[in-house]
Amino acid sequence: MSEGKGPVMAPARKKDRWYVLMGLVVLSVFLTLCVLEAGVRFFVKVPPSLVIENLNKPGEDDFTEYGDFSVKEDGTIESEKLPGGFFLYSHTGTRLKKNAHGLVRHHTLSKTDIEIRTNSLGFRHRELGPKQPGETRILVLGDSITFGDFVPQDQTYPAVMERSLRRMFPGRLLEVINAGIGAVDLQNEFAVLMETGLSVKPDIVLVGLYLNDAYASPLLKIVRLPGWLSFSHLARWVLAKVDRLRALYKEHQWENQSPEEWKAARERFASTHRMKETGEWDTEESFNWHIHHAFQDWGYAWDDGSWEKILPFVDMMRMVSRDAGFKLIFVYFPVRPQIMSKILRNEPQQRFVAEMRKRRLPYLDLLPWLRDKYARDQEDMLYDHCHYKPEGNAFIGDMLARFAAAYLNFEPSSPPRLDKEIVPPAEAPEDIL
């Protein structure tokens, strides 16, 4: 009997050993992950994450199926062009989802938690009712600099501008409406004006131009973790690294697929300008290298082709302003090297001033003001090459309030009015304000 039992018990012992081995492997993996999680929490900066709720379901006035996205039966929108779930893509360009509410945890730029809400028009602004008698509305069009997803809504420059104007005009009904959308070009901003902007009956439309507004920038869909993994800093860190690699690939792919005239312009710039690769931008050769290196973004502003793309939409906005009865004004945002460099490289600004004057459009070139402020206090007011910290938005918002005050229909208590037709280029802030 004992000889017969031996072969029966051996497989059982072998099976038990496998259970023990698998348990040890699982335990080792679990302990390793716990150690890595603790290490990331203690030694690595908290990676950003995105939490979104209350995303609107498309209605009759919302986008329908088009191109790369589709609407499911439950109202869920699926698309490779929905970064973070806030954006929609239509035949006229990128839009913010309506009535969306989200939280960006530990934003990549500001390292803080940023709440984002949109109203029923898809604007990062409180809900707007019918325009009241005596109310003045300023609609602000722009890209990510205006949208300001890296700061709280009340720290964006349109919000600062509104508070400043209300202090200038106590008792007046004033709204400064943020209609900015990240990564859009001027063509897209014109579409926003026509589709939803005119419905708010603006008295002034302020267009925030930036050096890369000839083309829309590429958008990368942010991959979000399942809710049960959102607590893990390790998972968020790994996903952030993966998204960074995807972004680099997207940028490389986008550059390779750039229009031929864009590539030709870059080569033309390289053949006509001396360049020196360096991390600084205080010499002409080093600044030229930065322009060439960023040609797929802001560097294209140094080529006439950029203005050939932009100016037709400036002219169309001008015609619409006459028909709709609002005042159209422009502000031009510089890039960080222009502000901080010891040399002045303002060729795009010179072209901007010339084109605005030719069309007799009110304008403000921010570069002289920002260079003057940086020269005085050596304070860097930007997170990166173009997105402003709260103190930068506060400075710009207050300046734009004083700029816009000249084009309102009532006298400000302060500051003095500006020239109503043309704001001349400034060598120093005192020349304008």
Protein Blocks (a to p, Z undefined) as FASTA:
>chain_A
ZZmmmmmmmmmmmmmmmmmmmmmmmmmmmmmmmmmmmmmmmmpccddddddehiacddfk
lccdehjbccdfkopacdfklghhlaccdfkbccddehiacddehifklopacdddddfk
opacdddddddehiacddddddfklnopmbcfklpfklmmmmmmmmmmghiacddddfbd
ehiafklmmmmmmmmmmmnopabdcddddfklmbccdddddddddfklmmpmklmmmmmm
mmmmmmmmmmmmmmmmpcfklmmmmmmmmmmcccdddfbfkbfklmmmmmmmmmmmmmmm
mpfklmmmmmmmmmmmmmmmmmnopacdddddddfklmmpmbdcfklmmmmmmmmmmnop
acddfklmmmmmmmmnopafbfblmbccfklmmmmmmmmmmmmmmmccbdcfbdcdddfk
bccddfbfklmZZ
